[in-house]
Amino acid sequence: MKKLITLILLSSCLLLSAEEGFTSIFNGKDLTGWIGATDGYKVTEEGTIAAMNRKKDIYTEKQYSDFILRFEVKMDSGANNGIGIRTPAEGKATLECQILDNSSPKYANKKDYQYHGSLYYHVGAKRGFLKPVGEWNEQEISVIGTQVKVTLNGTVILDTDLSQLKKKSKGLKRTIGHIALLGHGAGVYFRNMRVKEVKK
């Protein structure tokens, strides 16, 4: 059974790598290609990156400037995580796309920029497009120059120009950095993570 799962994962990685110039950044077996607090995440037998109950972050070894990131994400009830954009390897991520179980009662009174797909502290994403807890969601984050667009299950839920935002932060000025998984606890799973660099 394990051999069959391995073959399926390898085939999946090859297909994703050939998808319109996208390259897989997670091999489905281990955290090769990732740096940081790798003890905060584990790779499951199903070939997913699972966040453990620790507030720790991991980063791609490679840094990206303009890119399109595609992945699938599944959450348990009350899950909370984030995707760091152009993140420095040291210090806190300064630009984060939220990963959150919007349906959890404990998040009922969050600010609009704290819900799933939002740019934390800056811009709120449209809600109502997450699948029920426990189901896989397909998500894309496009970062081209100062334009950031988030597509969830085929619907654009956020499209914003960083240069036009009123609230300022160091992250808005960064032009290159790591893609990061920002841990806030357990119950978040990622798979089929691939990225395409966009050349100017």
Secondary structure by P-SEA (a helix, b strand, c coil): caaaaaaaaaaaaaaaaaccbbbbccccccccccccccccccccccccccccccbbbbbbccccccbbbbbbbbbccccbbbbbccccccccccbbbbbcccccccccccccccccccccccccccccccccccbbbbbbbbbcccbbbbbccccccbbbbccccccccccccccbbbbccccccccbbbcbbbbbbbcc
